[in-house]
Amino acid sequence: MLSNLLGGFIVILIGVQLLPIVAQQVSAAKDNITSSTVDNLLDLITIFYTLGIVTSSISLTVSGLRQSGLV
């Protein structure tokens, strides 16, 4: 139970620390692109990265709470 809660918080911490690096690399990749379609797809990378962090941390937290009987 506690390990799942801790795992959720660690995922959030590491994900938030890596978010500026991901955004910077996406921005650097967009500088070399001339197509608007690829530009729009590159914008989605940061959004999906953030959604992945949020859903995995929520999943780990709910799993820990379910094991303890609170949910």
Sequence and secondary structure as in RCSB ss.txt:
>XXXX:A:sequence
MLSNLLGGFIVILIGVQLLPIVAQQVSAAKDNITSSTVDNLLDLITIFYTLGIVTSSISLTVSGLRQSGLV
>XXXX:A:secstr
 HHHHHHHHHHHHHHHHHHHHHHHHHHHHHTT   HHHHHHHHHHHHHHHHHHHHHHHHHHHHHHHHHT  
